[in-house]
Amino acid sequence: LELVRSHSPSFLPLYQAYPSHIQRADAARYLLAHKHGGASACTSAASAFGRSGARLLPRAARSLSLSLGVYFDLDYECFAPLEPLVAGASLVLSYKEGSDFAKGASNSVFGSAPSHPLWAVVLDVLRNRSRTPLSGHTAVLFSTGPAVLREALRRLLRLRPGEQISAPMLTRLRETLGIAVLDSALLHPVTAERRDLSKASAEGERPLSAVCTHHFVSSWVAHNSSAHADTERRRREGHSHAALEGAGLSVLQENAW
């Protein structure tokens, strides 16, 4: 609360009014990045999980430049240093393959220098979407989650409704604002739809270029096996927006983690 109060006091009423913890956690990570740059991944993991959490990102966190902090969700596993990926950029995002909300820039991992202009746009999107009813997990993804980052990129590029981001546009973002959007093979080599693969199968699918992988724990969601199975059935039947159909999964108000 002190960060919000001191860094963005006009946002405080909206922050306090969010109906779920995950929405406040999403907003807080953007405010931290705006004020300080990304948080140290290893420090974050260690503080939450002790020694077991610190094992997730040891080499990666040690390799980071002090001028560009990196935020990670705690369900990441890294195999190589991140420094080559973030060198020369002032903000790094990861593209994620998949369908529906699973596809596009992700807020589960990003690197940022303090006060990057993207975060001011992100705060505007948060304000615009602050009254989104909490009808299920997709409302979180839209109001504070990865859809917020994607909309901020669209606003920076001044895209028209329905216009898609192209490779030349990404080059322009890199040249003008230092924003690098990394290929999914680097930090998101396995899609959310295939998160239930066995460890051996997942490692077999992982490209050699992968630096990290996301395990998609989603501890803020009340997972429902029948709902997941129904979504998978709709995907197999060719529904292009299978994960957006129906009421969605419930959002947890308490988390034992």
PLY file of the C-alpha trace (Angstrom):
ply
format ascii 1.0
element vertex 257
property float x
property float y
property float z
element edge 256
property int vertex1
property int vertex2
end_header
0.00 0.00 0.00
2.83 2.40 0.79
4.24 2.00 -2.72
0.86 2.77 -4.31
0.24 5.66 -1.92
3.63 7.27 -2.56
4.18 6.44 -6.22
0.66 6.65 -7.67
-1.74 8.05 -5.05
-4.55 8.59 -7.57
-4.51 4.84 -8.25
-4.87 3.89 -4.57
-8.72 3.83 -4.46
-8.82 1.58 -7.53
-6.12 -0.68 -6.09
-7.99 -1.08 -2.80
-11.27 -1.70 -4.62
-10.03 -4.73 -6.56
-12.16 -7.70 -5.48
-9.32 -10.26 -5.54
-5.77 -10.64 -4.27
-4.46 -11.62 -7.70
-5.61 -8.34 -9.23
-3.74 -6.38 -6.57
-0.69 -8.62 -7.12
-0.84 -7.95 -10.86
-1.13 -4.19 -10.39
1.62 -4.16 -7.77
4.14 -5.82 -10.10
3.58 -3.07 -12.69
3.96 -0.33 -10.08
7.16 -1.94 -8.78
8.54 -2.13 -12.31
7.63 1.52 -12.95
9.26 2.69 -9.73
12.25 0.36 -9.36
12.50 -1.81 -12.49
11.81 -5.54 -12.34
12.34 -7.34 -9.03
15.20 -9.77 -8.49
13.84 -13.18 -9.39
16.03 -15.14 -6.98
15.28 -12.84 -4.05
11.54 -13.05 -4.72
11.62 -16.83 -4.90
13.71 -17.19 -1.76
11.49 -14.90 0.28
8.37 -16.85 -0.64
9.65 -20.43 -0.60
12.97 -20.38 1.20
15.62 -22.73 -0.14
13.23 -24.68 -2.37
12.14 -21.53 -4.18
15.66 -20.19 -4.56
16.60 -23.30 -6.56
14.27 -22.19 -9.39
16.39 -19.34 -10.74
19.93 -19.40 -9.35
22.14 -18.87 -12.40
19.60 -16.65 -14.13
19.26 -14.22 -11.24
23.02 -14.01 -10.65
23.57 -13.05 -14.28
21.24 -10.04 -14.42
22.50 -6.53 -15.05
21.69 -4.14 -12.22
20.29 -1.62 -14.72
17.52 -3.98 -15.85
15.62 -5.88 -13.17
13.59 -8.97 -14.11
10.27 -10.08 -12.62
9.34 -13.78 -12.58
6.30 -15.65 -11.39
7.49 -18.32 -8.97
6.48 -21.25 -11.18
9.39 -20.71 -13.59
12.42 -22.90 -14.07
15.51 -21.58 -15.84
18.40 -23.48 -17.43
20.74 -20.73 -18.65
21.68 -17.10 -17.92
19.24 -14.42 -19.03
21.77 -11.66 -19.61
22.23 -12.30 -23.36
18.47 -11.87 -23.85
18.14 -8.55 -22.03
21.37 -6.89 -23.20
20.77 -3.56 -24.91
17.06 -3.37 -24.04
15.31 -1.12 -21.53
12.22 -3.36 -21.35
11.87 -7.05 -22.22
8.60 -8.96 -22.68
8.04 -12.60 -23.55
5.65 -13.66 -26.30
3.61 -16.75 -25.48
2.00 -19.11 -27.97
-1.40 -20.67 -27.29
-5.03 -19.73 -27.79
-7.37 -17.08 -26.41
-5.81 -15.23 -23.45
-2.86 -17.64 -23.48
-1.47 -16.04 -26.66
0.53 -12.83 -26.69
2.82 -10.87 -24.38
2.88 -12.32 -20.87
3.01 -10.64 -17.46
4.50 -13.74 -15.82
8.03 -12.68 -16.76
9.41 -9.32 -17.85
12.46 -7.15 -17.48
12.42 -3.39 -17.10
14.52 -0.39 -16.29
12.90 2.03 -13.81
10.43 4.60 -15.17
10.05 3.02 -18.59
7.19 4.82 -20.47
5.30 1.55 -21.07
4.26 1.44 -17.41
2.47 4.79 -17.56
0.38 3.38 -20.42
-0.21 0.18 -18.42
-1.55 2.28 -15.53
-3.95 4.00 -17.92
-5.24 0.61 -19.12
-5.67 -0.51 -15.50
-7.76 2.59 -14.80
-9.88 2.01 -17.92
-10.61 -1.60 -16.92
-10.90 -1.17 -13.14
-14.68 -1.68 -13.10
-14.57 -5.06 -14.84
-16.89 -7.42 -12.88
-15.05 -10.39 -11.34
-17.06 -13.05 -13.21
-14.25 -15.61 -13.35
-10.58 -16.03 -14.15
-10.85 -14.45 -17.61
-11.99 -11.19 -15.99
-8.67 -11.11 -14.08
-6.69 -11.75 -17.26
-8.54 -8.88 -18.96
-8.58 -6.33 -16.12
-5.06 -6.69 -14.64
-3.38 -9.67 -16.32
-1.51 -10.16 -19.60
-4.29 -8.56 -21.67
-3.32 -5.25 -20.02
0.26 -5.48 -21.30
-0.99 -6.37 -24.78
-3.36 -3.40 -24.85
-0.56 -1.10 -23.67
1.61 -2.25 -26.57
-1.27 -1.62 -28.97
-1.69 1.90 -27.61
2.03 2.63 -27.94
1.80 1.52 -31.57
-1.51 3.42 -32.06
-3.14 0.39 -33.66
-6.66 0.48 -35.03
-9.23 -2.04 -33.69
-8.55 -5.43 -35.26
-5.09 -4.43 -36.54
-2.45 -7.03 -35.73
1.06 -6.37 -34.44
3.63 -7.13 -37.14
7.37 -7.81 -37.10
8.21 -4.30 -38.40
6.16 -2.83 -35.56
8.18 -4.83 -33.02
11.36 -3.53 -34.65
10.04 0.02 -34.26
9.33 -0.58 -30.56
12.90 -1.81 -30.09
14.43 1.13 -31.95
12.33 3.89 -30.38
11.59 2.67 -26.85
14.08 -0.14 -26.27
11.27 -2.72 -25.96
12.26 -6.27 -26.91
9.50 -8.88 -27.29
11.20 -12.28 -27.11
10.15 -15.28 -29.16
8.05 -17.84 -27.25
10.72 -20.52 -27.74
13.01 -18.70 -25.30
10.89 -18.24 -22.14
7.58 -19.99 -22.99
8.61 -23.13 -24.89
5.59 -25.17 -23.71
2.08 -23.72 -24.05
-0.46 -23.57 -21.25
-2.63 -26.04 -23.16
0.17 -28.63 -22.90
1.14 -27.98 -19.27
-0.10 -31.44 -18.22
2.56 -33.21 -20.26
4.77 -35.58 -18.32
8.17 -34.14 -17.43
9.87 -36.35 -20.03
7.44 -35.33 -22.77
7.71 -31.65 -21.90
11.50 -31.78 -22.00
11.30 -33.60 -25.33
9.21 -30.77 -26.81
11.38 -28.00 -25.40
13.49 -26.32 -28.10
17.25 -26.16 -27.63
17.04 -22.35 -27.56
14.84 -22.35 -24.41
16.32 -20.43 -21.49
13.36 -20.92 -19.11
10.04 -22.71 -18.96
6.78 -21.79 -17.29
4.96 -24.50 -15.31
1.59 -22.66 -15.27
0.65 -23.44 -11.66
-1.94 -20.60 -11.57
-2.31 -20.82 -7.80
-4.87 -17.99 -7.82
-7.45 -20.11 -9.69
-9.78 -22.74 -8.24
-8.85 -25.44 -10.74
-11.70 -27.67 -11.82
-10.82 -30.88 -13.68
-14.20 -31.18 -15.38
-14.03 -27.55 -16.58
-10.51 -28.10 -17.94
-11.66 -31.28 -19.69
-14.63 -29.45 -21.22
-12.34 -26.71 -22.54
-10.03 -29.31 -24.08
-13.02 -31.01 -25.72
-14.12 -27.71 -27.28
-10.60 -27.08 -28.56
-10.51 -30.51 -30.22
-13.86 -29.73 -31.82
-12.36 -26.63 -33.38
-13.76 -23.86 -31.16
-11.34 -20.98 -31.65
-12.24 -19.32 -28.32
-12.77 -22.42 -26.20
-11.22 -21.00 -23.03
-13.46 -17.93 -23.15
-16.72 -19.85 -23.35
-18.73 -20.58 -20.22
-18.47 -18.96 -16.80
-14.73 -19.51 -16.37
-12.89 -20.80 -13.33
-13.47 -19.24 -9.92
-10.86 -16.89 -8.49
-9.47 -17.78 -5.06
-9.89 -15.19 -2.33
-7.39 -16.96 -0.09
-4.18 -18.78 -1.00
-2.34 -21.19 1.28
0.92 -20.37 -0.52
0 1
1 2
2 3
3 4
4 5
5 6
6 7
7 8
8 9
9 10
10 11
11 12
12 13
13 14
14 15
15 16
16 17
17 18
18 19
19 20
20 21
21 22
22 23
23 24
24 25
25 26
26 27
27 28
28 29
29 30
30 31
31 32
32 33
33 34
34 35
35 36
36 37
37 38
38 39
39 40
40 41
41 42
42 43
43 44
44 45
45 46
46 47
47 48
48 49
49 50
50 51
51 52
52 53
53 54
54 55
55 56
56 57
57 58
58 59
59 60
60 61
61 62
62 63
63 64
64 65
65 66
66 67
67 68
68 69
69 70
70 71
71 72
72 73
73 74
74 75
75 76
76 77
77 78
78 79
79 80
80 81
81 82
82 83
83 84
84 85
85 86
86 87
87 88
88 89
89 90
90 91
91 92
92 93
93 94
94 95
95 96
96 97
97 98
98 99
99 100
100 101
101 102
102 103
103 104
104 105
105 106
106 107
107 108
108 109
109 110
110 111
111 112
112 113
113 114
114 115
115 116
116 117
117 118
118 119
119 120
120 121
121 122
122 123
123 124
124 125
125 126
126 127
127 128
128 129
129 130
130 131
131 132
132 133
133 134
134 135
135 136
136 137
137 138
138 139
139 140
140 141
141 142
142 143
143 144
144 145
145 146
146 147
147 148
148 149
149 150
150 151
151 152
152 153
153 154
154 155
155 156
156 157
157 158
158 159
159 160
160 161
161 162
162 163
163 164
164 165
165 166
166 167
167 168
168 169
169 170
170 171
171 172
172 173
173 174
174 175
175 176
176 177
177 178
178 179
179 180
180 181
181 182
182 183
183 184
184 185
185 186
186 187
187 188
188 189
189 190
190 191
191 192
192 193
193 194
194 195
195 196
196 197
197 198
198 199
199 200
200 201
201 202
202 203
203 204
204 205
205 206
206 207
207 208
208 209
209 210
210 211
211 212
212 213
213 214
214 215
215 216
216 217
217 218
218 219
219 220
220 221
221 222
222 223
223 224
224 225
225 226
226 227
227 228
228 229
229 230
230 231
231 232
232 233
233 234
234 235
235 236
236 237
237 238
238 239
239 240
240 241
241 242
242 243
243 244
244 245
245 246
246 247
247 248
248 249
249 250
250 251
251 252
252 253
253 254
254 255
255 256
